[in-house]
Amino acid sequence: MVSNHRFCLLDPFKKPLSVTVHLEDGLMAGGDFKLIDEKKNVIESFKVSVEDGKSYVHKFKTPVEKVNKAKLIWSILICSKNPNTFIGELELEFLQMGLKTKLTSPTKYVLKNIPPCSFKNAEQVKGSLFFVLNNDVVKL
């Protein structure tokens, strides 16, 4: 059986953990993120708002040691500020000490049917990943 889960491998010695949401020019987005522990308790949640090719950075308050085996889920709504633009990209980058973490599946979305914001409608992007401490990392 093939797993469709996405994993983010973390270095237990690199802190802090952050997520950066990148959005292409001409688009607007807003989203909700929830970090859920193994018992399905929400241990951290935050909202994101970004537009016009800018990025949003969220530094997790939860220590790296406590996000091991936790699941991050997100739901992001995207619309186009230009009624003639229907295609664009959204990317989530997970970083430790400013360096990209290793993901088992990319978190870059190429969207091809983005509605104009003036229509009061949006394209929804949902996703999730599990954080896993890479205990094979050796501290130098």
Backbone as CSV, one residue per row, in Angstrom:
resi,resn,N_x,N_y,N_z,CA_x,CA_y,CA_z,C_x,C_y,C_z
1,MET,0.841,-1.183,0.000,0.000,0.000,0.000,0.887,1.248,0.000
2,VAL,0.564,2.202,-0.829,1.340,3.425,-0.951,0.751,4.496,-0.030
3,SER,1.619,5.165,0.710,1.187,6.237,1.604,1.142,7.552,0.839
4,ASN,0.095,8.330,1.062,0.033,9.648,0.436,0.343,10.746,1.450
5,HIS,0.977,10.367,2.561,1.356,11.346,3.574,2.631,12.075,3.161
6,ARG,2.720,13.318,3.572,3.900,14.142,3.332,4.606,14.293,4.676
7,PHE,5.941,14.166,4.658,6.728,14.282,5.879,7.762,15.389,5.726
8,CYS,8.034,16.063,6.834,9.057,17.102,6.903,10.076,16.632,7.932
9,LEU,11.304,16.374,7.473,12.354,15.877,8.361,13.054,17.042,9.035
10,LEU,13.094,17.004,10.359,13.660,18.096,11.144,14.969,17.697,11.793
11,ASP,15.888,18.639,11.851,17.141,18.479,12.571,16.868,18.881,14.022
12,PRO,17.039,17.971,14.979,16.715,18.294,16.375,17.589,19.398,16.970
13,PHE,18.705,19.747,16.301,19.616,20.746,16.840,19.433,22.131,16.223
14,LYS,18.634,22.234,15.151,18.434,23.521,14.487,17.109,24.130,14.926
15,LYS,17.200,25.346,15.433,16.015,26.047,15.902,16.114,27.487,15.427
16,PRO,15.078,28.206,15.193,13.682,27.802,15.289,13.178,27.205,13.981
17,LEU,11.980,26.666,14.037,11.269,26.149,12.871,10.319,27.237,12.388
18,SER,10.273,27.436,11.077,9.343,28.421,10.519,8.770,27.913,9.202
19,VAL,7.664,28.531,8.798,7.080,28.264,7.489,6.962,29.609,6.781
20,THR,7.339,29.628,5.508,7.206,30.817,4.675,6.218,30.504,3.567
21,VAL,5.230,31.370,3.415,4.227,31.226,2.357,4.568,32.247,1.278
22,HIS,4.869,31.752,0.074,5.203,32.612,-1.069,4.011,32.612,-2.022
23,LEU,3.693,33.798,-2.556,2.585,33.924,-3.490,3.030,34.754,-4.686
24,GLU,2.599,34.348,-5.858,2.970,35.037,-7.090,2.296,36.407,-7.202
25,ASP,2.914,37.310,-7.974,2.358,38.652,-8.202,0.922,38.580,-8.710
26,GLY,0.118,39.558,-8.285,-1.247,39.679,-8.777,-2.263,38.819,-8.048
27,LEU,-1.813,38.065,-7.057,-2.717,37.178,-6.326,-2.860,37.635,-4.880
28,MET,-3.946,37.213,-4.257,-4.187,37.438,-2.830,-4.523,36.091,-2.208
29,ALA,-4.097,35.904,-0.957,-4.398,34.646,-0.278,-4.556,34.871,1.224
30,GLY,-5.368,34.041,1.815,-5.532,34.014,3.261,-5.729,32.573,3.669
31,GLY,-5.150,32.184,4.802,-5.256,30.784,5.186,-5.185,30.549,6.674
32,ASP,-5.607,29.361,7.043,-5.571,28.894,8.428,-4.637,27.697,8.515
33,PHE,-3.806,27.679,9.553,-2.876,26.591,9.814,-3.124,26.078,11.232
34,LYS,-3.086,24.754,11.399,-3.223,24.143,12.718,-2.179,23.055,12.880
35,LEU,-1.487,23.091,14.017,-0.520,22.065,14.377,-1.199,21.170,15.403
36,ILE,-1.302,19.879,15.067,-2.074,18.939,15.881,-1.160,17.829,16.373
37,ASP,-1.233,17.521,17.679,-0.384,16.466,18.235,-0.985,15.081,17.964
38,GLU,-0.296,14.049,18.428,-0.732,12.666,18.172,-2.100,12.348,18.770
39,LYS,-2.497,13.093,19.796,-3.796,12.871,20.441,-4.887,13.734,19.824
40,LYS,-4.562,14.396,18.713,-5.475,15.251,17.952,-5.830,16.558,18.658
41,ASN,-4.965,16.992,19.577,-5.123,18.290,20.238,-4.406,19.355,19.417
42,VAL,-5.040,20.516,19.262,-4.402,21.631,18.567,-3.383,22.242,19.521
43,ILE,-2.108,22.207,19.131,-1.065,22.762,20.003,-0.596,24.145,19.536
44,GLU,-0.934,24.498,18.304,-0.635,25.839,17.797,-1.489,26.086,16.561
45,SER,-1.985,27.303,16.423,-2.725,27.657,15.204,-2.394,29.106,14.855
46,PHE,-2.487,29.414,13.564,-2.209,30.781,13.120,-2.874,31.023,11.775
47,LYS,-3.054,32.296,11.468,-3.645,32.720,10.202,-2.576,33.406,9.359
48,VAL,-2.744,33.315,8.045,-1.789,33.886,7.094,-2.564,34.766,6.115
49,SER,-1.974,35.907,5.794,-2.522,36.782,4.764,-1.345,37.302,3.939
50,VAL,-1.427,37.147,2.622,-0.313,37.554,1.757,-0.859,37.950,0.378
51,GLU,-0.167,38.897,-0.270,-0.591,39.303,-1.613,0.570,39.876,-2.414
52,ASP,0.354,39.955,-3.721,1.257,40.637,-4.666,2.711,40.209,-4.619
53,GLY,2.978,38.928,-4.721,4.350,38.457,-4.812,5.124,38.536,-3.523
54,LYS,4.464,38.818,-2.442,5.145,38.920,-1.152,5.136,37.574,-0.443
55,SER,5.807,37.518,0.671,5.888,36.293,1.467,5.451,36.580,2.896
56,TYR,4.964,35.562,3.551,4.587,35.637,4.965,5.405,34.585,5.706
57,VAL,6.035,34.983,6.805,6.847,34.054,7.590,6.206,33.882,8.961
58,HIS,6.016,32.636,9.348,5.530,32.333,10.700,6.583,31.489,11.408
59,LYS,7.049,31.995,12.555,7.969,31.220,13.389,7.136,30.466,14.413
60,PHE,7.302,29.158,14.424,6.533,28.338,15.357,6.939,28.646,16.792
61,LYS,5.943,28.749,17.643,6.190,28.952,19.075,6.477,27.618,19.754
62,THR,5.934,26.548,19.187,6.125,25.218,19.738,7.561,24.773,19.481
63,PRO,8.282,24.329,20.526,9.670,23.885,20.340,9.767,22.701,19.364
64,VAL,10.897,22.645,18.661,11.124,21.590,17.670,10.901,20.195,18.273
65,GLU,11.354,19.990,19.503,11.216,18.666,20.144,9.747,18.262,20.283
66,LYS,8.861,19.251,20.441,7.437,18.954,20.669,6.643,18.804,19.372
67,VAL,7.225,19.183,18.233,6.491,19.017,16.976,6.738,17.644,16.359
68,ASN,7.626,16.851,16.948,7.879,15.502,16.446,6.569,14.716,16.420
69,LYS,6.236,14.171,15.264,5.026,13.384,15.009,3.749,14.221,15.012
70,ALA,3.885,15.539,15.096,2.715,16.416,15.003,2.361,16.621,13.529
71,LYS,1.100,16.905,13.288,0.614,17.109,11.927,0.227,18.572,11.751
72,LEU,0.731,19.191,10.682,0.344,20.548,10.325,-0.642,20.457,9.175
73,ILE,-1.806,21.059,9.360,-2.794,21.086,8.274,-3.056,22.539,7.891
74,TRP,-3.329,22.756,6.610,-3.599,24.108,6.153,-4.733,24.123,5.143
75,SER,-5.408,25.250,5.130,-6.463,25.539,4.164,-6.262,26.997,3.752
76,ILE,-5.987,27.210,2.468,-5.651,28.541,1.961,-6.596,28.888,0.812
77,LEU,-7.161,30.087,0.854,-8.019,30.585,-0.214,-7.232,31.596,-1.038
78,ILE,-7.301,31.456,-2.376,-6.526,32.313,-3.280,-7.453,32.885,-4.350
79,CYS,-7.274,34.172,-4.612,-7.999,34.792,-5.718,-7.053,35.727,-6.464
80,SER,-7.471,36.137,-7.656,-6.650,36.987,-8.516,-7.127,38.431,-8.438
81,LYS,-6.179,39.352,-8.252,-6.522,40.772,-8.239,-6.799,41.281,-9.656
82,ASN,-6.272,40.581,-10.655,-6.445,40.940,-12.057,-7.449,39.967,-12.680
83,PRO,-8.591,40.457,-13.183,-9.598,39.549,-13.752,-9.111,38.734,-14.951
84,ASN,-7.971,39.122,-15.539,-7.433,38.389,-16.689,-6.381,37.359,-16.299
85,THR,-6.085,37.230,-15.007,-5.086,36.271,-14.540,-5.785,35.098,-13.860
86,PHE,-5.560,33.900,-14.387,-6.190,32.700,-13.835,-5.172,31.662,-13.375
87,ILE,-3.894,31.911,-13.681,-2.839,30.948,-13.387,-1.838,31.580,-12.424
88,GLY,-1.370,30.798,-11.453,-0.375,31.318,-10.529,0.166,30.229,-9.626
89,GLU,1.149,30.594,-8.792,1.794,29.612,-7.916,1.753,30.052,-6.459
90,LEU,1.629,29.050,-5.616,1.689,29.201,-4.172,2.710,28.184,-3.685
91,GLU,3.605,28.614,-2.786,4.596,27.670,-2.260,4.741,27.869,-0.760
92,LEU,4.857,26.750,-0.053,5.149,26.753,1.371,6.554,26.197,1.547
93,GLU,7.400,26.943,2.263,8.761,26.489,2.556,8.893,26.324,4.064
94,PHE,9.455,25.213,4.468,9.689,24.952,5.879,11.182,25.085,6.130
95,LEU,11.526,25.917,7.123,12.919,26.271,7.360,13.303,26.067,8.815
96,GLN,14.577,25.714,9.001,15.189,25.680,10.324,16.474,26.489,10.216
97,MET,16.609,27.488,11.061,17.763,28.398,11.024,17.964,28.967,9.618
98,GLY,16.856,29.238,8.926,16.919,29.822,7.590,17.224,28.849,6.467
99,LEU,17.413,27.567,6.772,17.718,26.553,5.752,16.500,25.674,5.506
100,LYS,16.259,25.344,4.229,15.117,24.506,3.884,15.236,23.130,4.529
101,THR,14.100,22.642,5.017,14.055,21.281,5.539,13.807,20.325,4.386
102,LYS,14.004,19.044,4.634,13.759,18.039,3.609,12.298,17.584,3.694
103,LEU,11.619,17.633,2.543,10.233,17.191,2.450,10.158,15.948,1.572
104,THR,9.249,15.048,1.905,9.083,13.844,1.074,8.203,14.113,-0.138
105,SER,7.505,15.232,-0.142,6.656,15.624,-1.261,6.613,17.150,-1.288
106,PRO,6.688,17.761,-2.463,6.758,19.226,-2.534,5.497,19.909,-2.003
107,THR,5.668,21.154,-1.593,4.541,21.973,-1.136,4.434,23.208,-2.035
108,LYS,4.581,22.968,-3.319,4.424,24.016,-4.330,3.190,23.660,-5.148
109,TYR,2.298,24.621,-5.275,1.041,24.393,-5.981,0.990,25.294,-7.206
110,VAL,0.776,24.690,-8.385,0.563,25.437,-9.619,-0.939,25.424,-9.858
111,LEU,-1.538,26.601,-9.755,-2.995,26.726,-9.853,-3.372,27.247,-11.227
112,LYS,-4.390,26.646,-11.837,-4.740,26.987,-13.214,-6.164,27.496,-13.383
113,ASN,-6.873,27.687,-12.282,-8.252,28.152,-12.385,-8.574,29.092,-11.221
114,ILE,-7.760,30.128,-11.062,-7.919,31.060,-9.943,-8.976,32.098,-10.314
115,PRO,-10.037,32.194,-9.526,-11.069,33.179,-9.853,-10.648,34.596,-9.459
116,PRO,-11.206,35.602,-10.141,-10.934,36.990,-9.758,-11.534,37.282,-8.376
117,CYS,-10.834,38.058,-7.568,-11.327,38.425,-6.232,-12.656,39.173,-6.331
118,SER,-12.845,39.925,-7.425,-14.072,40.704,-7.591,-15.318,39.817,-7.681
119,PHE,-15.146,38.524,-7.958,-16.273,37.591,-8.024,-16.653,37.065,-6.646
120,LYS,-15.922,37.506,-5.613,-16.147,37.041,-4.232,-16.087,35.512,-4.154
121,ASN,-15.097,34.975,-4.855,-14.882,33.534,-4.903,-13.377,33.296,-4.805
122,ALA,-12.981,32.073,-4.454,-11.551,31.777,-4.316,-11.286,30.308,-4.613
123,GLU,-10.048,30.049,-5.024,-9.549,28.676,-5.188,-9.054,28.225,-3.813
124,GLN,-9.415,27.015,-3.409,-8.986,26.515,-2.105,-7.870,25.497,-2.263
125,VAL,-6.813,25.680,-1.467,-5.698,24.743,-1.425,-5.650,24.162,-0.017
126,LYS,-5.774,22.848,0.068,-5.681,22.170,1.361,-4.491,21.237,1.323
127,GLY,-3.846,21.093,2.460,-2.712,20.185,2.532,-2.342,19.900,3.968
128,SER,-1.379,19.002,4.115,-0.900,18.658,5.460,0.459,17.993,5.344
129,LEU,1.124,17.939,6.487,2.365,17.175,6.582,2.606,16.799,8.031
130,PHE,3.412,15.769,8.202,3.838,15.336,9.530,5.278,15.769,9.726
131,PHE,5.575,16.300,10.900,6.947,16.627,11.254,7.582,15.410,11.917
132,VAL,8.822,15.103,11.522,9.544,13.960,12.086,10.962,14.407,12.403
133,LEU,11.376,14.192,13.648,12.762,14.503,14.017,13.683,13.469,13.397
134,ASN,14.703,13.939,12.708,15.688,13.056,12.115,16.759,12.782,13.163
135,ASN,16.598,11.699,13.879,17.527,11.367,14.987,18.853,10.830,14.492
136,ASP,19.023,10.720,13.172,20.296,10.295,12.615,21.286,11.446,12.513
137,VAL,20.795,12.683,12.765,21.659,13.859,12.705,22.609,13.813,13.912
138,VAL,23.868,14.041,13.634,24.886,14.024,14.695,25.320,15.456,14.948
139,LYS,25.305,15.875,16.215,25.736,17.228,16.557,27.260,17.280,16.531
140,LEU,27.804,18.267,15.820,29.266,18.418,15.726,29.789,19.351,16.786
